[in-house]
Amino acid sequence: MLRQLGGFETVLWLLDQTRSIHFVTAAEIAGHIPVSQWEKGLESLQRRHPLLSVCIREKGPLQPAFYRVEGRPIPLRVVQDEAESRLDRELEAEMDQTFDYSVAPLMRAVLIEGKDRSTIILTIHHSIGDGISALYLVRDLLQAISGQPLSSLPLPPTHESLLGIYSTAAGADTAAATTPSRPPSSNDYRVPQALPRIQHTQLSPAETTSLIERCRKEGTTVHGALCAAFVLAGRQALTDWHARPIRVQSLISSRKALDIKDDLCVYFATHMLTVDSHPLTDFWELARQTKHNLAASETKEAIRENARLLQGVADAEAGVLATDQIRLEGFANEIQLSNLGIAPYGSTFGALQVRSVWGGMSFSGGDDQYVAGIVTANGSLSILLGARKPLGDFLTVASQILKTASQPEKALL
């Protein structure tokens, strides 16, 4: 055993037993890179991050732990691109394919080969990492492919241990070297899920710069503008959003508060903003309201309280049967936004040039939930929007609202 799962990791593991909880990230690279280079890069990536060689098993009732497994490389599937990009289709396929968490590794990759580009998709079980983790995995992989050596990292501590929160469950002993119980089947409690639908769009570098500058002038953040754009777009494009409160769940990275950078692990909290149906809030007013509400959730004290509540859920010993309640109480929302911000690295890796980065998207709620993954890389803000129902023109409307917002002194209602 490497270590017992932390509170949030355990909650994600519980949720996974009914509905698969994993996320996708993609990077498009200029030029053609041989498959052998990607394979060697993935080998280096796996040696660097300990959690890329683990499975999950229970060392006791409701005591999931990470166990290291040797000789299990990260799977790589290779497909050929077509006249129209396969990105959306391959992302949908990856989101639809579950993980068996009792089998290592808890990550896989897809390479889309094109004439003048290579696109790599990384799919990761959510119990071992978060969206920011995926950005660092992209960076490490491209460094390895470009010939840079990767140093090995130690096993990352749990989110809760960094905050001074420890399990109170009976028998919780992270040092115990017990034999794991029978590996649970990832299909024991699965419920049928509708096929995922995914669309992507991008703001140009000029539009992205203008949006950032306008947000600063309006006293808000890009994340605030994103929340406002999706709420207003939903009110326009989705009939069932017209006359009801809209719950927007934001995923908040706790890495800055905890001084964590490169580790592959789960280091985030959640915040729920409810937008009443009447009166319809002005775009910039709603963006500022979002910023104000999020600010209180980004403090170390608020992050600690969020982690303490999740650890309590993990210690409750309610088991898999409680997952519906967890989902209804903690993950019930109309839309979940994971804005990873600006990628913490440049776009050049030796001879490699990053065109765009996509992702940080995971389905954690029910079939009525929309999910958005946003990241800014190479100067452009890239958006993935997903749902387990037809998307219609939701993303088109949201994108147009953002583009209009980026124009100086433009009023939005």
KOLMILUM-655798 format. One line per field, with one value per residue (C-alpha): residue number from 0; x, y, z. Coordinates in steps of 0.2 Angstrom, whole numbers, plus 5000, padded with zeros to 4 digits. Layout:
<nodes>
n = NUM:...
px = X:...
py = Y:...
pz = Z:...
</nodes>
This chain:
<nodes>
n = 0:1:2:3:4:5:6:7:8:9:10:11:12:13:14:15:16:17:18:19:20:21:22:23:24:25:26:27:28:29:30:31:32:33:34:35:36:37:38:39:40:41:42:43:44:45:46:47:48:49:50:51:52:53:54:55:56:57:58:59:60:61:62:63:64:65:66:67:68:69:70:71:72:73:74:75:76:77:78:79:80:81:82:83:84:85:86:87:88:89:90:91:92:93:94:95:96:97:98:99:100:101:102:103:104:105:106:107:108:109:110:111:112:113:114:115:116:117:118:119:120:121:122:123:124:125:126:127:128:129:130:131:132:133:134:135:136:137:138:139:140:141:142:143:144:145:146:147:148:149:150:151:152:153:154:155:156:157:158:159:160:161:162:163:164:165:166:167:168:169:170:171:172:173:174:175:176:177:178:179:180:181:182:183:184:185:186:187:188:189:190:191:192:193:194:195:196:197:198:199:200:201:202:203:204:205:206:207:208:209:210:211:212:213:214:215:216:217:218:219:220:221:222:223:224:225:226:227:228:229:230:231:232:233:234:235:236:237:238:239:240:241:242:243:244:245:246:247:248:249:250:251:252:253:254:255:256:257:258:259:260:261:262:263:264:265:266:267:268:269:270:271:272:273:274:275:276:277:278:279:280:281:282:283:284:285:286:287:288:289:290:291:292:293:294:295:296:297:298:299:300:301:302:303:304:305:306:307:308:309:310:311:312:313:314:315:316:317:318:319:320:321:322:323:324:325:326:327:328:329:330:331:332:333:334:335:336:337:338:339:340:341:342:343:344:345:346:347:348:349:350:351:352:353:354:355:356:357:358:359:360:361:362:363:364:365:366:367:368:369:370:371:372:373:374:375:376:377:378:379:380:381:382:383:384:385:386:387:388:389:390:391:392:393:394:395:396:397:398:399:400:401:402:403:404:405:406:407:408:409:410:411:412
px = 5000:5006:4994:4975:4965:4961:4943:4940:4949:4937:4922:4927:4930:4913:4905:4914:4906:4889:4895:4912:4922:4937:4942:4950:4963:4970:4985:4987:5005:5011:5019:5020:5028:5032:5022:5038:5042:5025:5027:5044:5037:5023:5036:5045:5029:5025:5042:5040:5023:5020:5001:5002:5007:4993:4976:4963:4958:4950:4962:4946:4928:4927:4945:4951:4970:4982:4992:5008:5008:5024:5024:5008:5012:5000:4990:4991:4978:4982:4969:4971:4964:4952:4946:4936:4945:4941:4944:4926:4922:4938:4934:4917:4923:4935:4922:4911:4924:4925:4940:4941:4950:4956:4968:4983:4986:4972:4977:4976:4981:4975:4985:4976:4989:4986:4997:5002:4998:4997:4984:4986:4972:4975:4961:4964:4954:4948:4954:4972:4972:4963:4963:4978:4987:4983:4991:5007:5006:5005:5020:5030:5025:5031:5047:5051:5047:5058:5072:5072:5075:5061:5066:5055:5043:5039:5022:5011:5002:4983:4974:4967:4984:4991:4977:4979:4963:4964:4952:4942:4936:4939:4954:4961:4980:4989:5005:4996:5003:4988:4983:4970:4953:4945:4947:4930:4922:4919:4903:4895:4885:4885:4870:4866:4872:4868:4882:4892:4891:4906:4909:4924:4927:4941:4944:4958:4973:4966:4949:4957:4968:4953:4942:4956:4958:4939:4937:4951:4942:4925:4933:4930:4939:4939:4931:4917:4914:4913:4900:4890:4892:4886:4871:4865:4868:4858:4844:4844:4847:4839:4821:4822:4833:4821:4812:4821:4837:4853:4866:4884:4897:4915:4930:4943:4961:4969:4987:4991:4985:4994:5010:5008:5014:5019:5011:4998:4985:4968:4970:4954:4938:4920:4909:4891:4883:4864:4858:4839:4828:4821:4827:4839:4856:4867:4882:4895:4885:4884:4903:4907:4895:4904:4921:4915:4907:4922:4934:4927:4929:4947:4955:4964:4951:4937:4946:4950:4931:4927:4940:4933:4916:4922:4932:4916:4907:4922:4922:4903:4904:4888:4896:4891:4872:4876:4883:4866:4864:4882:4878:4862:4869:4887:4887:4869:4870:4865:4883:4900:4914:4932:4943:4961:4967:4983:4993:5009:5021:5025:5020:5038:5046:5062:5057:5039:5026:5009:4995:4981:4977:4959:4951:4950:4932:4923:4905:4902:4883:4868:4863:4855:4872:4882:4901:4914:4932:4942:4961:4971:4986:4996:4987:4970:4955:4949:4932:4926:4907:4899:4883:4874:4860:4860:4870:4862:4869:4873:4891:4889:4879:4891:4905:4897:4893:4911:4917:4905:4910:4928:4924:4927:4912:4899:4883:4877:4860
py = 5000:5018:5027:5028:5040:5057:5064:5071:5057:5045:5055:5054:5035:5033:5043:5033:5017:5023:5035:5035:5051:5055:5070:5074:5086:5089:5098:5101:5102:5109:5095:5076:5067:5049:5037:5030:5047:5049:5031:5036:5052:5043:5031:5046:5054:5038:5037:5055:5054:5040:5040:5035:5018:5014:5005:5008:4994:4993:4988:4988:4992:5009:5012:5014:5015:5017:5002:5002:4990:4988:4984:4992:5006:5020:5014:5024:5023:5030:5037:5046:5064:5068:5083:5088:5087:5071:5081:5081:5063:5056:5067:5060:5042:5045:5052:5037:5024:5020:5015:4999:5008:4991:4990:5001:5013:5026:5036:5033:5043:5045:5052:5060:5060:5073:5079:5095:5092:5080:5080:5071:5067:5063:5054:5053:5045:5059:5051:5053:5071:5087:5099:5108:5091:5088:5105:5099:5082:5090:5101:5086:5075:5088:5091:5073:5072:5087:5078:5086:5074:5072:5070:5059:5066:5059:5053:5068:5071:5072:5088:5085:5081:5098:5106:5097:5086:5068:5053:5048:5032:5017:5008:5022:5019:5025:5016:4999:4986:4975:4964:4973:4965:4957:4970:4978:4978:4995:4988:4982:4998:5006:5015:5018:5035:5044:5046:5062:5076:5088:5104:5116:5134:5146:5165:5172:5180:5197:5193:5185:5200:5212:5201:5201:5220:5223:5212:5222:5238:5231:5225:5207:5192:5181:5167:5179:5184:5165:5162:5177:5172:5154:5159:5172:5160:5146:5158:5162:5145:5133:5133:5124:5138:5152:5154:5145:5148:5142:5134:5137:5126:5133:5122:5131:5126:5126:5125:5143:5143:5127:5132:5116:5116:5101:5087:5075:5075:5081:5099:5109:5114:5119:5134:5135:5151:5152:5165:5169:5169:5187:5200:5195:5202:5213:5204:5214:5215:5196:5194:5205:5196:5180:5187:5193:5177:5166:5177:5171:5153:5155:5158:5144:5144:5141:5128:5119:5120:5113:5099:5095:5093:5081:5071:5069:5062:5050:5044:5042:5023:5025:5017:5016:5018:5036:5042:5048:5059:5065:5069:5078:5088:5092:5091:5096:5110:5116:5119:5116:5127:5122:5137:5132:5149:5153:5137:5139:5137:5144:5137:5131:5115:5113:5111:5108:5122:5121:5127:5125:5116:5110:5104:5100:5093:5080:5074:5073:5077:5069:5068:5086:5094:5104:5105:5117:5116:5132:5135:5149:5144:5151:5167:5160:5155:5138:5131:5113:5111:5094:5087:5070:5078:5088:5104:5114:5132:5134:5136:5147:5159:5159:5162:5176:5184:5183:5191:5205:5207:5209:5224:5241:5249:5237:5235:5217:5212
pz = 5000:4996:5006:5011:5000:5008:5010:4993:4985:4994:4989:4971:4973:4980:4966:4954:4959:4952:4938:4931:4938:4927:4917:4900:4894:4877:4869:4850:4844:4828:4816:4816:4831:4829:4840:4848:4855:4863:4871:4878:4884:4893:4901:4908:4914:4923:4932:4937:4946:4958:4956:4938:4943:4956:4957:4971:4983:5000:5014:5025:5024:5016:5018:5000:4997:4983:4979:4967:4953:4942:4924:4919:4906:4902:4887:4871:4857:4840:4828:4811:4810:4796:4786:4801:4817:4827:4844:4849:4844:4853:4869:4869:4867:4882:4893:4889:4893:4912:4922:4932:4947:4954:4938:4936:4929:4932:4916:4897:4882:4864:4850:4835:4821:4807:4793:4801:4819:4833:4847:4863:4875:4893:4902:4921:4935:4946:4962:4957:4950:4946:4931:4936:4938:4920:4914:4923:4915:4898:4902:4908:4893:4881:4890:4890:4871:4867:4876:4893:4908:4921:4939:4950:4962:4980:4984:4986:5002:5003:5003:5020:5028:5021:5030:5046:5044:5047:5046:5061:5054:5064:5059:5048:5048:5034:5039:5040:5028:5027:5012:5002:5001:4986:4972:4970:4953:4945:4938:4954:4956:4939:4933:4914:4908:4892:4879:4882:4870:4868:4858:4858:4854:4856:4858:4847:4856:4852:4859:4874:4878:4876:4888:4901:4900:4900:4916:4925:4920:4926:4943:4940:4934:4918:4928:4934:4915:4911:4924:4918:4900:4903:4914:4901:4887:4895:4898:4880:4873:4885:4888:4905:4911:4908:4924:4938:4949:4940:4951:4945:4953:4952:4955:4965:4965:4983:4976:4979:4997:5000:4991:4979:4961:4951:4960:4952:4966:4971:4977:4975:4983:4977:4977:4973:4966:4964:4951:4954:4939:4942:4939:4926:4931:4920:4913:4922:4938:4938:4934:4949:4960:4956:4959:4976:4981:4976:4985:5002:4996:4991:5008:5017:5031:5019:5009:5026:5031:5013:5016:5033:5027:5013:5026:5036:5022:5018:5037:5038:5032:5022:5008:4990:4994:5000:4983:4977:4992:4990:4972:4976:4990:4985:4966:4961:4949:4932:4926:4933:4928:4929:4924:4925:4921:4911:4908:4919:4905:4888:4871:4865:4870:4861:4843:4848:4847:4857:4846:4860:4876:4880:4896:4913:4911:4921:4924:4942:4943:4935:4917:4917:4921:4909:4912:4905:4905:4901:4900:4892:4882:4868:4871:4867:4879:4874:4880:4881:4884:4888:4893:4892:4881:4865:4867:4853:4851:4870:4867:4852:4862:4877:4865:4857:4873:4878:4862:4864:4882:4876:4866:4875:4884:4877:4887:4889:4896
</nodes>
